[in-house]
Amino acid sequence: MRFTIEALDARLAERAKASPEDSYTAKLIAGGVEKCAQKLGEEAVETVIAALSEDPTELVKESADLLYHLLVLLRAKGISLSHVSAELDRRTAMSGLAEKAARDGA
């Protein structure tokens, strides 16, 4: 079975239903949006540091952590991955420069 971000999101949905004592995902969500956002920020910084290092393996690992924590934060906020995917689909319907100009002008 090939990994997809949708499969990870589905797995997180199941884990979020577990007891915080049994699931790290449930523990993060029980900690509230602030805790989830803090963890995402930490992972973002670690990803940047890994990107500037000479070890591509670390960047891969930190990128995985970053994606995981982003999905957890979205779940804590009640925002579905499909909403983010729809926004990405909307944005990719035009060139990146045109899309950015449209956002900057809004």
ABEGO torsion letter per residue (X at the ends): XBBBAAAAAAAAAAAAABBAAABAAAAAAAAEAAAAAAAAAAAAAAAAAAAABABAAAAAAAAAAAAAAAAAAAAAAGBBAAAAAAAAAAAAABBAAAAAAAAAAX
